Amino acid sequence: MRLTRTLSAAAGAAAVLLTAACGSSGSGSSSATGLNPPDLKAPTKLGRTEGQVNLVAWAGYVEDGSNDPKVDWVGDFEKQTGCQVHSKVAASSDEMVKLMKTGEYDVVSASGDASLRLIASGDAAPVNTALVPNYKDVFSGLKNGAWNSVKGQMYGIPHGRGANLLMYNTEKVSPAPTSWSAVFNDASKYRGHVTAYDSPIYIADAALYLKATQPELKIKDPYALDQKQFDAAVALLKKQNANIGEYWSDYLKEISAFKSGDSVVGTAWQVIANLAADEGAKVRAFVPKEGSTGWSDTWMVSAKAKHPNCAYKWLDWIVSPKVNAQVAEYFGEAPANSKACAKTSDKNFCATYHAAEEGYWKHIAFWNTPIEQCLDGRKDVTCVPYAKWVQAWTEIKG
C-alpha cells in the first residue's frame, strides 16, 4: 500500500502554466480561471488496439501481482484487451509532468496540482467521455471540476478522492477540537506535538482556515490568493512552525508518532486514522467546521499518445466497478464509480470513506494549481503562482 504523494512544483514547470494561461472570460468554475488550453480535439471513435499502453501513476494504482500476488487488476486487463501494460511509478507531481512531456507515456494519474499544468501546456488531451462507458457511473461531484475540466470539457476520467482531515489523540487533546484552530491559533497548547503535511500545497489549509476566521481578507478560494491573502497564510504558518513537532509525508512515521505520543494533533487521511486506530492509537479524524482540503486524481491521456486506443481501454477499465473498488481499498480512498461500493470486500468501506455522500465532499476544497490568473475569477488582481508557494514553503519551515 502506498500512502505518500509528494507535491512539489518547480518554478520552470509553473512558468509553463503561466505562459499557457491567458485572460479570456467565461462562466463556470473552470472557465473563470481564464485558462485557454491549446485547441486539441478528443477522438470521435476508437480503432484497433495497439498492443500496449504506457502509464505514469502513483504507486498502488497499477498493480500486477508483483508486489502482492493477491493484488492484480492488470493481468485481466491485458487478457481482455491485448494491451500490455508498461507502467512507471512517479514519486511526485513534478515528475509526472516531466515524464508526460517526453511523449513516451500514454496516460497519467494526475493529482490536482499537476492536471492544470498538463492541460494548459497542451500535454494532456481533452477526453471524449462517450468512449468511456463506465464514466456514466462516476459520482457527479467528480465531473467537470476546476482541476479536471475547462469550459465544460473533461480532460480525464476521475479515479477517486480523499480529504485532508484533522486527527487528534482523544486522551491527550481536551476538549475535543471542532476547528482547525487546534493546529493554528491554539497550537501552542500542544507545542512540539503538532504535525502538518509537508508540502507547499499545505498553504491552502491555512488559507481555508483564514477564509472562515478572517473574512476581511475576502478569500474565496484557498488556491486563488492575491499577495495580501498569501502573506496572511504564510504568516499564520510561520507562527504555527514554532509548535510543529514534525512535518510528515510518510504515513508510517505519522502513525508511529501518534502511537508514541510525539504527535497528538494534526493533518491526516482517513486511511491513516484507520491504520493508527488498528495499531492501538487513541485517535479520531474528522472534517472541522471550516471544511478541509483534499485530493481528486484524474487519469489523463497524453496529447502525443502513441497508443490512444489502448489508453481509452485503460481509462474504462480502471474506473470499472470491480477494479475501481479494488484500487480504492488497496490505496485507501473513496472510489470514483458509484457502483464500486457494491464490489468492495469491506462492506462498510464506502461509508467509512464517505464515497456516496456528495454533501460531505461539498466541504472539501480539492487540490488545484495556483496560477497568476486567479482561480476564483477575479480579474483586477494577480494571484500568487505555485512557484512562489514553493519558495514560501522553504521559508516557512526554516
C-alpha positions as CSV (number, residue, x, y, z in Angstrom):
1,M,0.0,0.0,0.0
2,R,1.3,3.5,-0.9
3,L,0.1,6.4,1.1
4,T,2.5,9.2,0.2
5,R,2.0,11.7,-2.5
6,T,4.7,14.3,-2.8
7,L,3.5,17.6,-4.1
8,S,6.3,20.0,-5.1
9,A,6.3,22.3,-8.1
10,A,9.4,23.6,-9.8
11,A,9.4,27.2,-10.9
12,G,10.0,26.2,-14.5
13,A,7.0,23.9,-14.6
14,A,4.8,26.5,-13.1
15,A,6.1,29.0,-15.6
16,V,4.8,26.8,-18.4
17,L,1.3,27.1,-16.9
18,L,1.5,30.8,-16.6
19,T,2.6,31.2,-20.2
20,A,-0.2,29.0,-21.4
21,A,-2.9,30.7,-19.4
22,C,-4.4,33.9,-20.7
23,G,-7.2,36.2,-19.8
24,S,-10.4,35.0,-21.6
25,S,-13.6,35.3,-19.7
26,G,-16.3,32.7,-19.2
27,S,-18.7,31.2,-16.7
28,G,-18.3,28.1,-14.5
29,S,-15.6,27.1,-12.1
30,S,-13.1,26.2,-14.7
31,S,-13.6,28.9,-17.3
32,A,-13.5,31.5,-14.6
33,T,-9.7,31.0,-14.4
34,G,-9.2,32.4,-17.9
35,L,-7.4,29.2,-18.8
36,N,-7.2,28.8,-22.6
37,P,-5.6,25.5,-23.5
38,P,-4.3,24.7,-27.0
39,D,-7.1,23.7,-29.4
40,L,-6.8,20.0,-29.2
41,K,-9.5,17.6,-30.3
42,A,-10.7,14.5,-28.5
43,P,-11.2,11.3,-30.7
44,T,-14.7,10.7,-32.0
45,K,-14.2,6.9,-32.2
46,L,-11.8,4.2,-31.3
47,G,-9.8,2.0,-33.6
48,R,-7.9,-1.2,-33.2
49,T,-5.9,-1.5,-30.0
50,E,-2.1,-1.1,-30.5
51,G,-0.9,-4.0,-28.2
52,Q,0.5,-1.9,-25.4
53,V,-0.1,1.1,-23.2
54,N,2.5,3.1,-21.2
55,L,1.3,4.6,-17.9
56,V,2.7,7.0,-15.3
57,A,1.0,6.5,-12.0
58,W,1.1,6.8,-8.2
59,A,2.3,3.6,-6.5
60,G,-0.7,1.4,-5.7
61,Y,-2.7,2.4,-8.8
62,V,-1.3,-0.1,-11.3
63,E,-0.9,-3.4,-9.5
64,D,0.0,-6.5,-11.5
65,G,0.7,-9.0,-8.7
66,S,4.4,-8.4,-8.5
67,N,4.1,-6.5,-5.2
68,D,1.4,-8.8,-3.8
69,P,0.2,-11.9,-5.6
70,K,-3.3,-11.2,-4.3
71,V,-3.4,-7.7,-5.7
72,D,-3.6,-7.7,-9.5
73,W,-6.0,-5.9,-11.8
74,V,-3.6,-5.5,-14.7
75,G,-3.5,-9.2,-15.7
76,D,-7.1,-9.4,-16.6
77,F,-6.9,-6.1,-18.5
78,E,-4.1,-7.4,-20.6
79,K,-6.0,-10.7,-21.3
80,Q,-9.2,-8.9,-22.3
81,T,-7.8,-6.1,-24.4
82,G,-4.5,-7.4,-25.7
83,C,-2.9,-4.2,-24.4
84,Q,0.3,-5.0,-22.5
85,V,0.8,-2.6,-19.6
86,H,4.1,-0.8,-19.1
87,S,4.0,1.4,-16.0
88,K,6.3,3.8,-14.2
89,V,5.7,4.9,-10.6
90,A,6.2,8.6,-10.1
91,A,7.2,10.0,-6.7
92,S,5.8,13.5,-7.3
93,S,3.5,15.5,-9.4
94,D,6.5,17.3,-10.9
95,E,7.9,14.0,-12.0
96,M,4.6,13.1,-13.6
97,V,4.5,16.4,-15.6
98,K,8.2,16.0,-16.7
99,L,7.6,12.4,-17.8
100,M,4.4,13.3,-19.8
101,K,6.3,16.0,-21.6
102,T,8.6,13.3,-23.1
103,G,5.8,11.9,-25.2
104,E,6.8,8.4,-24.1
105,Y,3.7,7.8,-21.9
106,D,0.1,7.5,-22.9
107,V,-1.8,8.0,-19.6
108,V,-1.1,9.6,-16.2
109,S,-2.9,9.5,-12.9
110,A,-2.6,13.3,-12.2
111,S,-3.4,15.0,-9.0
112,G,-4.9,18.4,-9.0
113,D,-1.6,20.3,-8.7
114,A,-0.4,18.7,-11.9
115,S,-3.6,18.4,-14.0
116,L,-4.0,22.1,-14.9
117,R,-0.3,22.3,-15.8
118,L,-0.8,19.4,-18.3
119,I,-4.0,20.9,-19.7
120,A,-2.5,24.4,-20.1
121,S,0.7,23.2,-21.7
122,G,-1.1,21.0,-24.2
123,D,0.4,17.8,-22.9
124,A,-3.0,16.4,-21.9
125,A,-5.7,16.0,-24.5
126,P,-9.4,16.5,-24.0
127,V,-11.2,13.2,-23.4
128,N,-14.3,12.0,-25.2
129,T,-16.2,10.6,-22.2
130,A,-18.7,8.9,-24.5
131,L,-15.9,6.5,-25.4
132,V,-15.5,5.5,-21.7
133,P,-18.8,3.6,-20.9
134,N,-18.1,3.5,-17.2
135,Y,-17.8,7.2,-17.0
136,K,-21.6,7.5,-16.7
137,D,-21.4,5.9,-13.3
138,V,-18.8,8.3,-11.9
139,F,-20.1,10.4,-9.0
140,S,-21.4,13.7,-10.2
141,G,-19.2,15.6,-7.7
142,L,-16.1,14.4,-9.6
143,K,-17.2,15.6,-13.0
144,N,-16.4,19.0,-14.5
145,G,-14.2,20.0,-11.6
146,A,-12.0,23.1,-11.7
147,W,-9.0,20.7,-11.7
148,N,-10.0,18.3,-14.5
149,S,-12.1,20.3,-17.0
150,V,-12.1,23.6,-18.8
151,K,-15.3,25.2,-20.0
152,G,-17.3,22.0,-19.7
153,Q,-14.8,19.8,-21.5
154,M,-13.4,17.0,-19.4
155,Y,-9.6,16.3,-19.7
156,G,-9.6,13.0,-18.0
157,I,-11.6,10.3,-16.1
158,P,-11.8,10.7,-12.3
159,H,-10.2,8.0,-10.3
160,G,-11.0,8.6,-6.6
161,R,-10.9,11.2,-3.9
162,G,-9.8,11.8,-0.3
163,A,-9.9,14.5,2.3
164,N,-7.2,16.0,4.5
165,L,-8.6,15.5,8.0
166,L,-7.9,16.9,11.4
167,M,-6.7,14.0,13.6
168,Y,-6.2,14.1,17.3
169,N,-5.3,11.9,20.3
170,T,-8.6,11.6,22.2
171,E,-6.8,11.1,25.5
172,K,-4.4,14.0,25.3
173,V,-6.4,16.7,23.4
174,S,-9.2,18.1,25.5
175,P,-11.7,19.4,24.9
176,A,-12.3,17.6,21.6
177,P,-11.5,20.1,18.8
178,T,-14.1,21.2,16.3
179,S,-11.9,23.6,14.3
180,W,-8.6,23.9,12.6
181,S,-7.7,26.4,15.3
182,A,-6.3,23.3,17.1
183,V,-3.3,23.4,14.8
184,F,-3.2,27.2,14.2
185,N,-4.3,29.7,16.9
186,D,-4.5,27.2,19.7
187,A,-1.4,25.1,18.7
188,S,0.7,26.4,21.5
189,K,-1.3,24.2,23.9
190,Y,0.4,21.3,22.2
191,R,3.7,22.8,21.4
192,G,6.1,20.3,19.9
193,H,3.4,17.7,19.4
194,V,1.6,19.3,16.4
195,T,2.1,17.7,13.0
196,A,1.4,19.1,9.5
197,Y,1.5,17.8,5.9
198,D,4.9,18.6,4.4
199,S,4.1,20.3,1.1
200,P,3.7,23.8,-0.4
201,I,0.1,22.9,-1.1
202,Y,-0.5,23.0,2.7
203,I,-0.5,26.7,2.4
204,A,-4.1,26.2,1.1
205,D,-5.0,24.7,4.5
206,A,-4.0,27.9,6.2
207,A,-5.9,29.9,3.6
208,L,-9.0,27.8,4.2
209,Y,-8.8,28.5,7.9
210,L,-8.4,32.2,7.3
211,K,-11.3,32.2,4.9
212,A,-13.5,31.3,7.8
213,T,-11.8,33.2,10.6
214,Q,-10.7,36.4,8.9
215,P,-13.5,37.4,6.5
216,E,-11.9,40.8,5.9
217,L,-9.3,39.0,3.8
218,K,-12.1,38.1,1.4
219,I,-10.6,34.7,0.5
220,K,-13.0,32.8,-1.8
221,D,-10.7,30.0,-3.0
222,P,-7.8,28.8,-1.0
223,Y,-5.9,28.2,-4.2
224,A,-6.5,31.7,-5.5
225,L,-4.6,34.0,-3.2
226,D,-3.6,37.6,-4.0
227,Q,-0.4,38.9,-2.4
228,K,-2.2,40.2,0.8
229,Q,-4.1,36.9,1.3
230,F,-1.0,34.8,0.5
231,D,1.1,36.8,3.0
232,A,-1.5,36.3,5.7
233,A,-1.5,32.5,5.1
234,V,2.3,32.4,5.2
235,A,2.4,34.4,8.4
236,L,0.0,32.0,10.0
237,L,2.1,29.0,9.0
238,K,5.3,30.7,10.2
239,K,3.6,31.2,13.6
240,Q,2.5,27.6,13.6
241,N,6.0,26.4,12.8
242,A,7.1,27.1,16.4
243,N,4.6,24.5,17.6
244,I,5.3,21.8,15.0
245,G,7.0,18.7,16.2
246,E,7.2,17.1,12.7
247,Y,6.1,17.8,9.2
248,W,5.1,14.5,7.7
249,S,4.9,12.9,4.2
250,D,5.5,9.3,5.2
251,Y,2.3,7.8,6.6
252,L,4.2,5.2,8.7
253,K,6.1,7.9,10.5
254,E,2.8,9.7,11.3
255,I,1.2,6.5,12.6
256,S,4.3,5.9,14.8
257,A,4.3,9.4,16.1
258,F,0.6,9.2,17.1
259,K,1.2,5.9,18.8
260,S,4.1,7.1,20.8
261,G,2.5,10.5,21.7
262,D,5.1,12.5,19.8
263,S,2.2,13.9,17.8
264,V,-1.2,14.5,19.3
265,V,-2.9,16.7,16.7
266,G,-2.5,17.5,13.0
267,T,-3.4,16.7,9.5
268,A,-4.1,13.1,8.4
269,W,-6.1,11.0,5.9
270,Q,-8.9,8.6,6.7
271,V,-6.7,5.5,5.9
272,I,-4.0,6.8,8.3
273,A,-6.6,7.2,11.0
274,N,-7.9,3.7,10.4
275,L,-4.4,2.2,10.5
276,A,-3.4,4.1,13.6
277,A,-6.5,3.1,15.4
278,D,-6.0,-0.6,14.4
279,E,-2.5,-0.4,15.9
280,G,-3.8,0.9,19.2
281,A,-3.6,4.7,18.9
282,K,-6.4,6.6,20.5
283,V,-7.3,8.8,17.6
284,R,-10.2,10.4,15.9
285,A,-10.2,12.1,12.5
286,F,-12.8,14.4,11.0
287,V,-13.6,17.4,8.8
288,P,-13.6,20.5,11.0
289,K,-16.2,23.2,10.8
290,E,-14.2,25.3,8.3
291,G,-14.1,22.3,5.9
292,S,-10.9,20.7,4.6
293,T,-8.7,20.5,1.6
294,G,-8.4,17.2,-0.3
295,W,-7.4,15.5,-3.5
296,S,-9.0,14.0,-6.5
297,D,-6.9,12.2,-9.1
298,T,-7.7,12.1,-12.8
299,W,-6.5,9.6,-15.5
300,M,-5.4,11.9,-18.4
301,V,-4.4,11.0,-21.9
302,S,-1.3,12.4,-23.5
303,A,-1.8,14.6,-26.5
304,K,1.1,12.7,-28.0
305,A,-0.2,9.2,-27.0
306,K,1.3,6.5,-29.3
307,H,-1.3,4.0,-28.1
308,P,-4.5,6.0,-27.8
309,N,-6.9,3.1,-28.3
310,C,-5.3,1.1,-25.5
311,A,-5.2,4.3,-23.4
312,Y,-9.0,4.6,-23.7
313,K,-9.4,0.9,-22.8
314,W,-7.4,1.6,-19.7
315,L,-9.5,4.6,-18.7
316,D,-12.6,2.5,-18.9
317,W,-11.1,-0.5,-17.1
318,I,-9.6,1.5,-14.2
319,V,-12.9,3.1,-13.4
320,S,-15.0,0.0,-13.9
321,P,-16.9,-1.0,-10.7
322,K,-14.8,-4.1,-9.6
323,V,-11.4,-2.6,-10.5
324,N,-12.2,0.8,-9.0
325,A,-13.3,-0.9,-5.8
326,Q,-10.0,-2.9,-5.7
327,V,-7.8,0.2,-6.2
328,A,-9.8,2.2,-3.7
329,E,-9.4,-0.4,-0.9
330,Y,-5.8,-1.1,-1.7
331,F,-4.8,2.6,-1.7
332,G,-7.2,3.9,0.9
333,E,-9.5,6.5,-0.8
334,A,-13.1,6.8,-1.9
335,P,-13.8,5.2,-5.3
336,A,-15.0,7.3,-8.3
337,N,-17.5,4.8,-9.7
338,S,-20.8,4.8,-7.8
339,K,-21.2,1.1,-8.5
340,A,-17.8,0.3,-6.9
341,C,-19.2,0.4,-3.4
342,A,-21.2,-2.8,-4.0
343,K,-17.9,-4.5,-5.0
344,T,-15.7,-3.7,-2.0
345,S,-14.6,-6.6,0.2
346,D,-15.3,-4.5,3.3
347,K,-19.0,-3.7,3.0
348,N,-18.5,-0.7,5.3
349,F,-15.7,0.7,3.2
350,C,-17.7,3.3,1.3
351,A,-19.5,4.5,4.4
352,T,-16.1,5.0,6.2
353,Y,-14.7,7.0,3.2
354,H,-18.0,8.9,2.6
355,A,-17.9,7.7,-1.0
356,A,-21.5,8.4,-1.9
357,E,-22.0,11.4,0.4
358,E,-21.9,14.3,-2.0
359,G,-22.8,16.7,0.8
360,Y,-19.6,15.6,2.6
361,W,-17.5,16.5,-0.4
362,K,-19.0,19.9,-0.8
363,H,-16.9,20.9,2.2
364,I,-13.7,19.7,0.6
365,A,-11.6,22.1,-1.5
366,F,-9.8,19.7,-3.8
367,W,-6.1,20.5,-4.6
368,N,-5.7,22.8,-7.6
369,T,-2.7,24.5,-9.2
370,P,-2.4,28.2,-8.2
371,I,-1.8,30.4,-11.2
372,E,-1.5,34.2,-11.8
373,Q,-4.9,34.3,-13.3
374,C,-7.0,34.0,-10.1
375,L,-8.9,30.7,-10.0
376,D,-11.8,32.5,-8.3
377,G,-12.5,34.6,-11.4
378,R,-11.0,37.9,-10.1
379,K,-9.5,40.0,-12.9
380,D,-8.5,43.1,-11.0
381,V,-5.6,41.4,-9.2
382,T,-2.9,39.0,-9.8
383,C,-2.8,35.8,-7.7
384,V,0.4,34.2,-6.4
385,P,1.5,31.3,-8.7
386,Y,2.6,27.9,-7.3
387,A,6.3,28.5,-7.9
388,K,6.1,31.2,-5.2
389,W,4.2,28.8,-2.9
390,V,7.2,26.5,-3.2
391,Q,9.6,29.3,-2.3
392,A,7.5,30.3,0.7
393,W,7.2,26.8,2.0
394,T,11.0,26.7,2.3
395,E,10.9,29.9,4.3
396,I,8.0,28.6,6.5
397,K,9.9,25.5,7.5
398,G,13.1,27.5,8.1
